[in-house]
Amino acid sequence: MIALLLSLSTAQATGLGSAHGHHGADPSIDAIELAWLEPHFQAAAAEFQVPQELLMALAWEASRWDAEVTSAWGGYGLFDLREEDGDFGPRIEDAAILLGISPDEIIADPRQQIRAAAAMLARSAAIAHGSSGREGRLPDVDDLGAWVRPITGFSGRHEPAMQQMFARYIFEVVQEGAERGGLSLEPSVVEYDEWIALPPPPASCDYSGCYQFTSASTANYSDYSRTASDISWVIIHTVQGSYSGCISWFQNSSASVSAHYVVRSSDGQVTQMVKEADVAWHAGNWTYNAGSVGIEHEGYVDSPETWYTDAMYASSAALTADIAARNGITPSASTIIAHSVVPGTTHTDPGSGWDWDYYLSLVSGGAATGDLLGVVAIEDIYSGDRLPGATVWIAETGETTTVESDGYYRFYDLPTSSYTVWASYPGYLDASCAKTITTGTNWCSIALQPDPGGGTETGDGGGSGDGGGDTGDGGVASDGGAGDGGAGDGGTDGFGPGDEPSPGRPPGSAVPLNDLSSGCASAPAAPVGLSLAVFGLLALGRRRASSAERRRA
């Protein structure tokens, strides 16, 4: 057995991976309230005798606990339940049979989505343990490692490599934990068989940093022999769905879409699916298909604060830089482009939430920077009188500034890194805060305590951290207890002077997706010759996308 202990201190407000702070991003975009789902996860787990942790991890992988999304391939809700008859995901028709209700009832009600997943996981466990039916022998719900094979069965994938990849990620989520919108999955240590141990490094990728090469269906791309002189663009996409879901969709011969690469949100893992010499069908324009490399990014356009993580940006930028170097492309806004700007496309990805300045700076090797500001106040950063004229300095660089008349100090264009900020004012003990900054605006406020002796010396008045393991020197006061909003600033800007985050205010939440015109590539133009029959099948697979309004009660 292998026991995997992940570093729990890296768990962020969005679980695996930290969300990137965008210039001008709306911090309320992730203000979705999800705590109400917890009793329904608990009830379904008890009803079907399955682990609640695994149900929550399955929903996190598929949707980040968003019951109202619809994936690019027509999967519904929390668990991306699908109507397709293929072998690439859990089927909503199977769930409906197990529950004795209609698929439309499952789509419309998040409670039924959770029950559906629990029933399907229980069935998978019964099958994996040589039983059949709901009354079959199931593993102990406390022995999470015994649920590896039921998880692979739930995935709907038939290829062992895809089953293992799916199971690995589900158990990574369980071990590291996740939190969003007031709903939390606490980290757990899991022991399981070496059967899902990491595979050897891939040998067949064009990009040396890729995790694996998993071929798209040969029905979904054109077999060409392109050279560097044929490639002029890298096109950036958003999947409109999960990483594993997109990979399996490109393997489905009825999809008629593909991209060269898919990048995972949580850690930037890269899967290549089409050789760069071949033409993937991702742009919806044959000229651009033939002259580009397409990169899909896990997530939804309308939830950038949830899906567009620093890890994904960094990994994707490294991939794009490598593609550009090997193909003689000079990185710029005219060669690294959004799917939405391809002529004739109806898609909007990657959307306004994609931080192009930050991304292109990473591609070109430029140093990413962020701004650092905060208040210096007496005893409490929220209610205490502010101290204009206080001296503030950064320990690592020696850079010094003075608190302005509004009570704020400001440092601009600091390289992204970790800093300790100190403040001093006559008659008060020196105090500090520590901050790991990302691009955008980063908060690190400091409360100074009166010096009982009347002098000035280093003491432990408290400052704010960013919720990701950074702490004040004594922690008397902090921005939201563990950072702005209690879960970390995440580098998010949008707060002006006098409008710093209040204690306990979460940094944000996703906007439900209602537009299927984005994501997971585009079918090729006329040279590919898609038949009307294929379009008919695809339309049938999405027939319930606009069904009864979803309830939340």
N, C-alpha and C positions, 0 to 999 in steps of 0.2 A: 504493500500500500504506500501511496505517496501523500504526505501532508503538505499542502501548499499554504504558507502564511504570507499573505500579501501585506504590504505596508499600509496599515490602516490610516496613518496620518495623512495620506494623500487623497483620501476620500473627499470629494468636493460637493458643492451644493447640487450638482447635476450628476453625482455618482462618479463612475469611472471617467476620468478626463475632466479638465477644468474648462469652463466656457470662456471663450475669448471676449475681451472687452472691446466693443466697436466704437469708433468715433461717431458720435451723434446717435448711438443706439438708444432706443427707448427702454429704460430699466424696468418698466412695467410689463414688458412683452412676455415675461415668464411668470406672471402673477396668477397663474392657474391654481385653483384650490383643489387638492387631491386627497386630503386627509379623510374625506367621507368614503373613499373606496376601501379603507383598511378593514372595517367590519365585514365587508362583502368578500374580501380575500379570505378572511378568517373563517367565515361561515362556509364558503365553498370548499376550503381545505378540510374542514371537519366533516362536511357532508360526504365527500368522496374519498376521504382518508388519504390525502396527498399532502406533501409539505407546503405550507404557506410560503416559505422562502422561495421555493422553486416556481410557484405560480407568479409571485411578484417579479422574479428575475426574468421569467419568460415574457411578461408584459413589458418590462423595462427594455429588453432587447428589441422587441418588435415596435414599440411606440413611445417609449419613455413615459408610459402610463397615461397616454392620451387616448381616450375612448372614442374620439370623434374623427380621427384621421382615416383616410382611405389611401392605400398605397398605389403606386403607379400601375401595378399589376392587378388592382381590384381587390386587395385584401382589406378586411374591415377591422377597425377598432383596436382594442388593447393588444390583441394577439395576432393581428394580421391574418385572420381566418379567411380562406379563399374559396372561391367557387370553381376554380379550374379543376379539371379531372386529372391533371398531370401529377407527378410524384415529387413536387417541389415545395410543399408546404401543407400545414394542417387545413383540412377541408371543413367548411362551415356546414355542408350537408351532413357529414358524419356527426358533427356535434349536435345538429338538430335532431337526428335520429336518437342519439343517446339521451337527450333531454326530453324528447317527446313534444317539442315545440317547433315552430317554423323558423327558417333562417332569418326572416324579417324580424321576428321577435328578438333574436340574438343580436342582430345589428342595432336595433333601436334601444336596447337596454344594457348598460355596462354591467349590471349585476348578472345578467344572463351570459354576457361575454365571459365573465370570470367563471361561472358555473360550467360553461361549455368547455373552457380550457381544462378545468379540474376533471371533468368527466373524461375528456380525451387523454389526459395524463394518466388517470387511473386505468383506463382501458389499455394504454400502452404498457403500463407496469404489469398488468395481469398477463398480457401476451408475452412480455419479456420473461416472466417467471413461470411460463408453461401452463397458464390458466386462461380462462376465457370468461367474459362477462364481468359486470361490476362486482359480483360476489367473489371473484377470483382472489387468490392470495396476493397481497401487496406487500412490498417492503415496509419496514418500520419507518414511520414518518420522521423519526429522530435520527435515522441513519441515512443522511443525505447522500453519502457515497454510493449507497445501494441503488440510487435512482439514476445513475448514469445512462444505462441502456433504455429505461423508460423515456428519458429526455431525448435521446437520439431517435426513438420511435415517434415521439411527438413532433419532431422537426419535419417529418414528411420526406426527408432526403433519403435517397437509397444508396448513394455513393458513400463508402466508409469514410473517405477523407472529409466530405461535407458534414457527415454525422459527427465526426470527431471535432471539427472546427466549431460547429454549433454548440456541442456539449461543453467544450472548453470555455467558451465565452459565457454561457449560462452560469457555470460554476465560478468563473472569475467575478461575475457580478455578485453572487452569493457571498464570496469570500471578502470582497472589498466593500460591499454595501452600496447603497444608493439613496438619494434623498431628492425630492422635488415637491414643491407645493404643499409642504406639511406632511407628506407621506414618506415614511422612512423604512428602508430595509436594512436592519442592523447586520454588520459583518459577522460571518460565521467561519470557523475553520472546518474544512471538509477533507476527509480522507477518501481516496478512490483509487481504482486500479490503474496500472500503467497503460491500460488500453487507450486512454486519451492523452498520453504523453505527447509532447511537441514532436512534430515530424522533422526529418532532417531538412536543412536549408534547401530551397528549390534550386534546380540547376538549369531550368529552361526559360527563365525570365529574361527579357531585354534589359530590365532594370535590376541592378544587383541588390537593391534594398527591398525587393518585394518578398513577401512572406511565402507565396505559393503561386504556381500557374495552374489555373483551373479553366479549361477551355470552354468558351461559349459554344452553343450548338452550331454546327457548321451551316445550319439553315439561317443563322442570324448575322452573318458577316460575309464579306467577299474575299475570296482567296486571291491575293495579289502578290507582287514582288516589288513593293515600293522601296526606294532608296531615300537617303537623306534629302536629296534634291526635290523629292516629291512632297515633302512635309513642310508646311508653312505656319501652321497654327497648333496651339494646344487649347482645347475647348473644355471649359470648366462647367460641370453639371452638378445638380443635386438630385439624389436618387428619388426623392419622394417615397421613402421607405427605409427598411433596415439594410444593413450590409449583407447579411446572409441571405435575406430575401432577394436582393438585387442579383447576387451571384446565381442563385437558383433560377431566377427569372431569365437571365441570359442563357442559361443551360436549357431552357424550355424551347423546343423547336417552333412553337406557335407564337413566340414573343415577337419575332421579326425586329428585334433591337439588340444592341450590344454596345459596349464601350471597351476600350483597351484595358483600362484599370478601374478598380473600385477601392476607395479609401474608407477605413472605419473611423467613426467619430471618437471613440473612447481613447484609443492609443495610436491612431494613424496607421494601423496595419494595412498593407497594400496587397491586393490580389490582382494579378494580370489575367485577362480572359481572352484577349485577342493579340496576336503578335503585331508589333508596330509595322511590319512589312505588309500586313493585310489591312483591309479597309473595314473598320467597325461601322455599324449603322447607328449613329448617335446624334447627328446634327440636324436631320430632316432636310438636308440640302446636299445633293450628290457632290457638288464641287467641294464643299467644305468637308464632307465625309472623306473624299479621296485625298484631300490635302491636309489632314489633321490627325492628331492623336487625342482621343477623348478620355477624360477622367471623371468618373462619378464619385460623389461624396455622400456618404450616409446621412440621412436626415430629411427634414422638410423645410421648404423655403420659408414658411410662415413661423418657424420656430428656431431662428438662428442662434438665440442665446442658449438653447438647449443642445443643439447638435454641432455647431461650428466651434470646436474646441481648439485650444492652442496646439494640442498634439496633432490634430488633423491638419491644421494650417501648416505646421512645420513639416510634417511628413509629405503632404501634397506638394509643398514648395520644393522640397528636395527632389521629389520625383520629376516635377516640371523642369527644374534646373538641369537635371540629368538628361531629360528628353531634348531640351533645347541645345545643350552642349553637343550631344551626339548627332543632332540633325542640322546643326549650323543655324539655329534660330536665335536671333537677338531678342532677349526677353523685353517686352514692352506691352503697353496697353493695346497695341494693335496686333500683337502676335499671340498673347495669352488672353483669351477672350471668353466672355460668358456665352452660354448657349442662347441666351435671350437676344443677343445681337446678330446671330446668324440670319442672313436674309431669308425671309419666307417662313421662319419658325413661329409657332404660336406659344412657345414655352417662355417661362419667366425666370428660370433658374440661372444662377444660384440666388437671385433676388437681391434686394437692397440691403439685406443684412450681411452680405458677404463683404468683408473688409478688404477691398482691392488694394489700397495703399499699403496696408500691412503685408498682404500676401505677396505683392510684387516686390516689396523690399526684401522679403525672405528669399524669393526666387533669385533676385539679383545679388544677394549676399550682403545687402545693406544692413546696418545695425538697426534693430527695432528699438524704439524709444517710447517712453511714457512720461506723463506729468505726475508729480507728487505734491499733494497739498493737504492741509488740515488746520484745525484750530489749536491754539494754545490757550488754555483756560485755567481758572483757579478751581482746583479740587474735582471738578466734574466737567467733561467736555460738552455736555448738553445744557446744563443749567448754570454752570459757573461763569463768572465774569471773564471776558477774554482779556488778553494781555498784549495790546499793541506795543511794539518796541522790543518784545522779547527776542533774544538771539536764538536762532535755530541753525544747526549744522548737521551735516551727514558724516558719520564717523569714517566711512570707507573712503570718501573722496576729499574730505576737508572743506567742501563747498559750504558757504555760510550765507544766510539771509536774515532778514528782520521781519517779524510779524507786522503786517500792514495795519492800517487804521481800522479795517473791518474785522480784525482778529485772526486773519488767515496768514499762514506762510505758504509760499509757492516755490517749487523747483520745476523747471521746464526741461523737456527733452533729455531725460535721464536714460541711459541704456538700460534695457530690461535686465534686472538683476535683483539681488536682495540687499537691503539697506537698513542701517540703524540710524534713526533720526533723534537728535538730542535737542532739548530746549533749556534755556536758562533765563532767569529774571531775578533782579535783586530782591532779597527777602524770601526767596522760595528755593526749595530743593530742586536741583537739576533732575530731569526725568527724560525718558526715551520711549520710542515705539519702534517696532521692527516691521518691515514691509518687503514682500517680494512683489515687484511691480511688473505689470504687463502693459501693452499699448493702451492708450486712452488715459483717463484720469484715475488716479489711485489715492485713497484716503488713508491718512495715518495721523490721528489727532492725539494730543498730549495734554494731560492734566498735571499741573504743578501743585505740590503741597506746600503750605507755609512752613518756613524754616523755624522751628521752635527756638533756635539760638539766635535768630535774626540775621545770620550770615547766609552765604550761598555755597552749597557743596553738593556733590553728587549724592543723590538719594534714590528712592524707588517710588517715585510718583508714577502713574501708570499711563501707558499709551495703548494704541489699538494695533491689533494685528490684522491680517487679511482673511482670517478664517481658515487658512491652509497650513497652519502650524507656526505662523509668526506670532510673536507675543510682545506685549509691552513689558517694561522693566518694573515689574511689581503688580501691574494689572489692576490698579485702583479704578481706572475707568477705561472703557474701550468702546470702539464704534460698534455697537450692537452686541457686545459681549464677546463675540469671537470674530469680529470684523463687522463691516457695515451690513446690517441685516442678519447678523448671527451666523451666516454661512459663508462669509467672505465677500470682499469687494468684487473679485474677479476682474479688476481693472476697468469696470464699467464706468463710463462717464455719463453726462447728462445731469449731474448735480451742480448747480451754481452756488456762489457764495450765499450763505444763509439758508441753503437748502440741502445740507448734508443729510445722509440717511438717518432715520430715527431708529432707536433700539428695537430689535425684533422684526424690522421690516425686511422681508426676503428680497433678493435682487431681481426677481422676475419670473415669468412663466409663459408657456407657449400659446400661440393663437391657433385654434383648431384649423386644419386644412379643409377648405371647401373647393379648391380649384385643382382639377386634375391636369391642367395644361402645363404643368411643370414636371420635370424629373425623369429619371431612369431612361435617358436617351430618347431618340426618336427613330421611327422607322425610316429607311432610306427613301430617296426620291425615285422617280420613274425607272432608272436603270436596273433596279432590283426586281421590279415586276411583281409586286405583291398581288395576290388574288383577292377578289371580293369575298371569297369564302373565309379566308383568314380573318379579314376585318369583321365578318359576321360573328365568328367565334369569339373574337376579342370583345365585341360589343355585348355578346351574351354573358361573358364572364364578368361584366360590370353592371348587369341589369339592375342590381339593387343599390348602386352607389348613391342614388337620390331617394332612397326609401324613407320610411316613416322617421319623423324627427326623433333624434336620440333623447332619452330621458336621463335625468340625473336626480335621483331621489334616494 
